[in-house]
Amino acid sequence: MKSGFESHLYVQTAVVYMYGSCGRLIDAHRVFDEMPERNSISWNVLISGFAKWDQPVVAHILLEKMVARTVVSWTAVIDGYTRMNRVDEAFGLFRRMVADDAILPSEVTILTIIPAVSSLGDVNICQSVHCYVEKRGFNASDIRVLNSIIDSYAKCGCANSAWMVFFETPAERRNLVTWTSIISAFAMHGMGKEALENFNKMENSGLQPNRVTFLSILSACSHGGLVKEGLMFFEKMDAHYKIEPDIKHYGSLIDLLGRAGRLEEAENVALEVPCDISNDVIWRTLLGACSFHGDVKRAERVTTKILEREKGYGGDYVLMSNIMAGVGRYGDAKKLRELMDQRYASKAGGSAEEPELVHLKAVLHGLGGSKTTCNQAGV
């Protein structure tokens, strides 16, 4: 402003962009309002700023005020609604853009709307969007669109359609995301052997898997009961591809072992997770496996471990209570339920060793051998 650029269209638009990128939306709007002249780029910059910072409603209001809406402004608002999981609004805007404003979507618009279609879970809508992108030639011009269509079919419950899109994609066009998408699709539907076959084909094509690919194949092994193969892939990550496992990979491995009833191995893996990446999801995954297989002793250890890390939440108490009830320890189960009520009636933000948590640990450790009957518990 001191340099005399307060009325310069492109400089002021850049200032709006600067404020919007930093999340200073009120300042961005103020500069926009004070601009003596605006163009479609100015509008798009402001709308994109609000959409980016999870304000799709404001972005939508601004869109409606535009005299000459563009594909960029429509796409920004659609993206804002999609990221906030307001998929009905996102898809409704997409239809309005094409039908009412007669604006043709770009590849970016398609890539923005497909996640909304996936969230809707309606395979008919997925097929409609697929047909539309075929007619417009997006499949032939942008492999990212094809990859998104594969993923969307899988999330809409149609693995066969996902496979057909993949199969009809020329081998030379398939990239790592394409292969990972079909492996993930098979993983979602418990088709472990198909996922393994395509992982091997991907390697034979010369492509190297990344973290996401390994996460997909580990998930496929877990849901398909392929324990030996899952362990082999987990070891292969570091030994062959020098990819250090993160918390999600460890979680998938524990889930794999837990589903197979190999709880001792799962617990050992949980204990070996590096401290800098370990979190309670790991232990809760193991607790769920203990619940499924009725391993009370191990569940007690795991619950104690969770409580050592944090105060826990209601689900931990309920799950442990159910485990005890499942083996006839109704008295202990009842006490856990009572402690849960006390815990959530108490003041938030207390110390990790507040009285009810000390009492809970006493239940887990001191009452470990209790065989309380239904009559004793008053059930």
C-alpha positions as CSV (number, residue, x, y, z in Angstrom):
1,M,0.0,0.0,0.0
2,K,2.9,2.4,0.8
3,S,4.3,1.7,-2.6
4,G,1.0,2.7,-4.3
5,F,-0.2,-0.8,-5.3
6,E,-3.5,-0.6,-3.3
7,S,-5.5,-0.4,-6.6
8,H,-3.4,-2.8,-8.6
9,L,-5.6,-5.8,-9.6
10,Y,-2.9,-8.5,-9.7
11,V,-1.0,-7.3,-6.6
12,Q,-4.2,-7.1,-4.5
13,T,-5.3,-10.5,-5.8
14,A,-1.9,-11.8,-4.7
15,V,-2.5,-10.3,-1.2
16,V,-5.8,-12.0,-1.0
17,Y,-4.1,-15.3,-1.9
18,M,-1.4,-14.6,0.7
19,Y,-3.9,-14.1,3.5
20,G,-6.0,-17.1,2.4
21,S,-3.0,-19.4,2.3
22,C,-2.2,-18.4,5.9
23,G,-5.7,-19.0,7.1
24,R,-6.4,-15.3,7.7
25,L,-9.8,-15.4,6.0
26,I,-11.2,-12.3,7.5
27,D,-8.2,-10.3,6.3
28,A,-8.5,-11.9,2.9
29,H,-12.1,-11.0,2.6
30,R,-11.4,-7.4,3.8
31,V,-8.8,-6.9,1.1
32,F,-11.1,-8.4,-1.5
33,D,-14.0,-6.1,-0.5
34,E,-11.7,-3.0,-0.7
35,M,-10.5,-3.9,-4.2
36,P,-11.8,-1.3,-6.7
37,E,-11.6,-3.9,-9.5
38,R,-12.0,-7.7,-9.4
39,N,-11.8,-10.4,-12.0
40,S,-12.6,-14.1,-12.0
41,I,-9.1,-14.9,-10.6
42,S,-9.8,-12.7,-7.6
43,W,-13.0,-14.5,-6.9
44,N,-11.4,-17.9,-7.4
45,V,-8.6,-17.0,-5.0
46,L,-11.0,-15.9,-2.2
47,I,-13.4,-18.9,-2.7
48,S,-10.4,-21.4,-2.7
49,G,-9.1,-19.8,0.5
50,F,-12.4,-20.4,2.4
51,A,-12.8,-23.9,0.9
52,K,-9.2,-24.8,1.8
53,W,-9.8,-23.9,5.5
54,D,-12.9,-26.0,5.9
55,Q,-15.4,-23.2,5.3
56,P,-17.3,-24.6,2.3
57,V,-20.6,-22.8,3.2
58,V,-18.9,-19.4,3.0
59,A,-17.2,-20.5,-0.2
60,H,-20.6,-21.6,-1.6
61,I,-22.1,-18.2,-0.7
62,L,-19.3,-16.4,-2.6
63,L,-19.8,-18.7,-5.5
64,E,-23.5,-17.8,-5.8
65,K,-22.5,-14.1,-5.9
66,M,-20.2,-14.5,-8.8
67,V,-21.5,-13.1,-12.1
68,A,-19.4,-15.4,-14.3
69,R,-18.6,-18.6,-12.5
70,T,-15.7,-20.7,-13.8
71,V,-14.7,-24.3,-13.5
72,V,-12.1,-23.3,-11.0
73,S,-14.6,-21.7,-8.6
74,W,-17.0,-24.6,-8.9
75,T,-14.2,-27.1,-8.3
76,A,-13.0,-25.3,-5.2
77,V,-16.4,-25.4,-3.5
78,I,-17.0,-29.0,-4.5
79,D,-13.6,-29.9,-3.1
80,G,-14.4,-28.1,0.1
81,Y,-17.6,-30.0,0.6
82,T,-16.0,-33.3,-0.3
83,R,-13.2,-32.9,2.3
84,M,-15.7,-32.1,4.9
85,N,-17.6,-35.3,4.0
86,R,-20.6,-33.3,2.9
87,V,-21.0,-35.5,-0.2
88,D,-24.6,-34.7,-1.0
89,E,-23.8,-31.0,-1.4
90,A,-20.6,-31.8,-3.4
91,F,-22.5,-34.0,-5.8
92,G,-25.4,-31.6,-6.1
93,L,-23.0,-28.8,-7.0
94,F,-21.3,-31.0,-9.6
95,R,-24.7,-31.7,-11.3
96,R,-25.6,-28.0,-11.2
97,M,-22.2,-27.0,-12.7
98,V,-22.7,-29.4,-15.7
99,A,-26.5,-29.1,-16.1
100,D,-27.3,-25.5,-15.2
101,D,-24.2,-23.6,-15.9
102,A,-23.1,-25.8,-18.8
103,I,-19.5,-25.7,-17.6
104,L,-17.4,-28.7,-18.5
105,P,-15.4,-30.2,-15.6
106,S,-11.7,-30.5,-15.8
107,E,-9.6,-33.5,-14.7
108,V,-9.2,-31.8,-11.3
109,T,-13.0,-31.5,-11.0
110,I,-13.4,-35.2,-11.7
111,L,-10.6,-36.1,-9.2
112,T,-12.5,-33.9,-6.7
113,I,-15.9,-35.4,-7.2
114,I,-14.9,-39.1,-7.3
115,P,-14.1,-39.3,-3.5
116,A,-17.6,-37.9,-2.9
117,V,-19.0,-40.7,-5.0
118,S,-17.0,-43.2,-3.0
119,S,-18.4,-41.9,0.2
120,L,-21.9,-42.2,-1.1
121,G,-21.2,-45.9,-1.7
122,D,-23.8,-46.0,-4.6
123,V,-22.4,-48.2,-7.4
124,N,-25.0,-46.8,-9.8
125,I,-23.7,-43.2,-9.3
126,C,-20.2,-44.6,-9.7
127,Q,-21.1,-46.2,-13.0
128,S,-22.7,-42.9,-14.1
129,V,-19.6,-40.9,-13.4
130,H,-17.5,-43.6,-15.0
131,C,-19.6,-43.4,-18.2
132,Y,-19.3,-39.6,-18.2
133,V,-15.5,-39.6,-17.9
134,E,-15.3,-42.2,-20.6
135,K,-17.4,-40.0,-23.0
136,R,-15.3,-37.0,-22.1
137,G,-12.0,-38.9,-22.7
138,F,-10.6,-38.4,-19.2
139,N,-9.7,-42.0,-18.9
140,A,-7.6,-41.8,-22.0
141,S,-5.8,-38.6,-21.0
142,D,-5.2,-38.9,-17.3
143,I,-4.2,-42.1,-15.4
144,R,-5.1,-40.4,-12.1
145,V,-8.8,-40.5,-13.2
146,L,-8.6,-44.2,-13.9
147,N,-6.9,-44.9,-10.6
148,S,-9.7,-43.0,-8.8
149,I,-12.4,-44.9,-10.7
150,I,-10.8,-48.2,-9.6
151,D,-10.7,-47.1,-6.0
152,S,-14.3,-45.8,-6.1
153,Y,-15.7,-49.0,-7.5
154,A,-14.0,-50.9,-4.7
155,K,-15.4,-48.6,-2.0
156,C,-18.8,-48.9,-3.6
157,G,-18.6,-52.7,-3.1
158,C,-18.0,-53.7,-6.7
159,A,-14.6,-55.4,-6.9
160,N,-15.4,-56.9,-10.3
161,S,-15.9,-53.5,-11.9
162,A,-12.7,-52.3,-10.3
163,W,-10.9,-55.3,-11.8
164,M,-12.4,-54.7,-15.2
165,V,-11.2,-51.0,-15.2
166,F,-7.8,-52.2,-14.2
167,F,-7.7,-55.1,-16.7
168,E,-8.7,-52.8,-19.6
169,T,-6.0,-50.3,-18.8
170,P,-3.0,-50.9,-21.0
171,A,0.0,-52.3,-19.1
172,E,2.2,-49.5,-20.2
173,R,-0.1,-46.9,-18.7
174,R,-0.4,-48.6,-15.3
175,N,1.7,-46.8,-12.6
176,L,2.3,-47.7,-9.0
177,V,-0.9,-46.0,-7.9
178,T,-2.9,-48.1,-10.4
179,W,-1.4,-51.4,-9.0
180,T,-1.8,-50.2,-5.4
181,S,-5.5,-49.3,-6.1
182,I,-6.3,-52.8,-7.4
183,I,-4.4,-54.5,-4.6
184,S,-6.3,-52.3,-2.1
185,A,-9.6,-53.2,-3.8
186,F,-9.0,-56.9,-3.4
187,A,-7.9,-56.3,0.2
188,M,-11.2,-54.5,1.0
189,H,-13.2,-57.5,-0.2
190,G,-11.1,-60.2,1.5
191,M,-9.6,-61.4,-1.8
192,G,-6.2,-62.1,-0.4
193,K,-4.9,-64.5,-3.1
194,E,-5.9,-62.1,-5.9
195,A,-4.1,-59.3,-4.1
196,L,-0.9,-61.4,-3.7
197,E,-1.0,-62.3,-7.4
198,N,-1.2,-58.7,-8.5
199,F,1.5,-57.7,-6.1
200,N,3.8,-60.2,-7.7
201,K,2.8,-59.1,-11.2
202,M,3.5,-55.5,-10.2
203,E,7.0,-56.4,-9.0
204,N,7.6,-58.4,-12.2
205,S,6.6,-55.3,-14.2
206,G,9.6,-53.4,-12.7
207,L,7.7,-51.2,-10.3
208,Q,8.8,-51.0,-6.6
209,P,6.1,-50.9,-3.9
210,N,5.9,-48.0,-1.5
211,R,4.5,-47.7,2.0
212,V,0.9,-47.5,0.8
213,T,1.3,-50.6,-1.3
214,F,2.7,-52.6,1.6
215,L,-0.1,-51.4,3.8
216,S,-2.6,-52.6,1.2
217,I,-1.0,-56.1,0.9
218,L,-0.7,-56.5,4.7
219,S,-4.4,-55.6,5.0
220,A,-5.2,-58.2,2.2
221,C,-3.2,-60.9,4.1
222,S,-5.0,-60.0,7.3
223,H,-8.5,-60.2,5.9
224,G,-7.6,-63.3,3.9
225,G,-6.0,-65.2,6.8
226,L,-2.7,-65.4,5.0
227,V,-0.4,-65.2,8.0
228,K,2.7,-66.7,6.5
229,E,2.5,-64.4,3.5
230,G,1.8,-61.3,5.7
231,L,4.9,-62.0,7.8
232,M,7.0,-62.4,4.7
233,F,5.8,-59.1,3.3
234,F,6.4,-57.3,6.5
235,E,10.0,-58.6,6.7
236,K,10.4,-57.8,3.0
237,M,9.6,-54.1,3.5
238,D,12.8,-53.4,5.4
239,A,15.1,-56.2,4.3
240,H,14.5,-55.8,0.6
241,Y,13.0,-52.4,-0.1
242,K,14.5,-50.5,2.9
243,I,11.1,-49.2,3.9
244,E,10.9,-48.7,7.7
245,P,7.5,-49.8,9.0
246,D,5.3,-47.1,10.5
247,I,2.5,-47.4,13.0
248,K,-0.1,-48.5,10.4
249,H,2.1,-51.3,9.2
250,Y,2.6,-52.5,12.8
251,G,-1.1,-52.2,13.4
252,S,-1.8,-54.3,10.3
253,L,0.7,-57.0,11.4
254,I,-0.9,-57.2,14.9
255,D,-4.3,-57.4,13.4
256,L,-3.1,-60.2,11.1
257,L,-1.7,-62.2,14.0
258,G,-4.6,-61.4,16.2
259,R,-7.2,-62.6,13.7
260,A,-5.3,-65.9,13.4
261,G,-5.3,-66.4,17.2
262,R,-1.5,-66.0,17.4
263,L,-1.8,-63.6,20.3
264,E,1.6,-64.2,21.9
265,E,3.3,-63.2,18.7
266,A,1.0,-60.2,18.4
267,E,1.8,-59.1,21.9
268,N,5.6,-59.5,21.2
269,V,5.2,-57.3,18.1
270,A,3.4,-54.7,20.1
271,L,6.2,-54.6,22.7
272,E,8.8,-54.3,20.0
273,V,7.2,-51.3,18.3
274,P,9.6,-48.3,18.6
275,C,8.6,-45.9,21.3
276,D,8.7,-42.9,19.0
277,I,5.9,-44.3,16.8
278,S,3.9,-46.5,19.3
279,N,0.4,-45.4,20.2
280,D,-2.7,-46.8,21.8
281,V,-4.2,-48.0,18.5
282,I,-1.6,-50.8,18.5
283,W,-2.7,-51.9,22.0
284,R,-6.4,-51.5,21.3
285,T,-6.1,-53.7,18.2
286,L,-4.5,-56.3,20.3
287,L,-7.2,-55.9,23.0
288,G,-9.8,-56.5,20.3
289,A,-8.1,-59.7,19.3
290,C,-7.9,-60.8,23.0
291,S,-11.7,-60.2,23.3
292,F,-12.4,-62.2,20.1
293,H,-10.4,-65.2,21.4
294,G,-11.3,-64.8,25.0
295,D,-7.8,-64.4,26.3
296,V,-8.5,-62.7,29.7
297,K,-5.0,-62.7,31.1
298,R,-3.5,-61.1,28.1
299,A,-6.4,-58.6,27.9
300,E,-5.7,-57.6,31.5
301,R,-2.1,-56.9,30.6
302,V,-3.0,-55.0,27.5
303,T,-5.6,-52.9,29.3
304,T,-3.1,-52.0,32.0
305,K,-0.7,-51.0,29.2
306,I,-3.3,-48.7,27.7
307,L,-3.9,-47.1,31.1
308,E,-0.2,-46.6,31.6
309,R,-0.1,-44.6,28.4
310,E,-3.4,-42.6,29.0
311,K,-6.5,-42.7,31.0
312,G,-8.3,-44.7,28.4
313,Y,-11.8,-44.1,27.0
314,G,-15.2,-45.8,27.5
315,G,-14.6,-48.4,24.9
316,D,-11.6,-49.9,26.8
317,Y,-13.6,-50.4,29.9
318,V,-16.6,-51.8,28.1
319,L,-14.4,-54.3,26.1
320,M,-12.5,-55.5,29.2
321,S,-15.8,-55.8,31.0
322,N,-17.2,-57.9,28.2
323,I,-14.2,-60.1,28.2
324,M,-14.6,-60.8,31.9
325,A,-18.3,-61.4,31.5
326,G,-17.6,-63.8,28.7
327,V,-15.6,-66.1,31.0
328,G,-18.1,-65.9,33.8
329,R,-16.3,-63.2,35.9
330,Y,-19.5,-61.2,36.3
331,G,-18.4,-59.6,39.5
332,D,-15.3,-58.1,38.0
333,A,-17.2,-57.1,34.9
334,K,-19.7,-55.3,37.1
335,K,-16.9,-53.5,39.0
336,L,-15.4,-52.4,35.7
337,R,-18.7,-50.9,34.6
338,E,-19.0,-49.1,37.9
339,L,-15.5,-47.7,37.6
340,M,-16.2,-46.5,34.1
341,D,-19.2,-44.6,35.4
342,Q,-17.0,-43.1,38.1
343,R,-14.3,-42.3,35.6
344,Y,-16.6,-40.3,33.3
345,A,-18.4,-38.6,36.2
346,S,-15.1,-37.4,37.5
347,K,-13.5,-34.1,36.6
348,A,-11.7,-34.2,33.3
349,G,-8.0,-33.5,33.3
350,G,-7.2,-35.3,36.5
351,S,-3.9,-37.0,37.0
352,A,-3.2,-40.4,35.4
353,E,-3.2,-42.0,38.9
354,E,-6.5,-40.6,40.1
355,P,-8.2,-42.9,42.6
356,E,-10.6,-44.7,40.2
357,L,-7.7,-45.6,37.9
358,V,-5.7,-47.0,40.9
359,H,-8.9,-49.0,41.7
360,L,-9.2,-50.2,38.1
361,K,-5.6,-51.5,38.2
362,A,-6.5,-53.3,41.4
363,V,-9.4,-55.0,39.6
364,L,-7.1,-56.0,36.8
365,H,-4.3,-57.3,39.0
366,G,-5.7,-58.2,42.4
367,L,-8.9,-59.9,41.1
368,G,-7.2,-61.8,38.3
369,G,-8.1,-65.1,39.8
370,S,-11.6,-64.3,40.8
371,K,-14.3,-66.8,39.7
372,T,-17.3,-64.9,40.8
373,T,-20.5,-66.6,39.9
374,C,-23.7,-65.1,38.5
375,N,-25.5,-65.5,41.8
376,Q,-22.7,-63.8,43.8
377,A,-22.8,-60.9,41.3
378,G,-26.5,-60.7,41.7
379,V,-27.0,-61.4,38.0
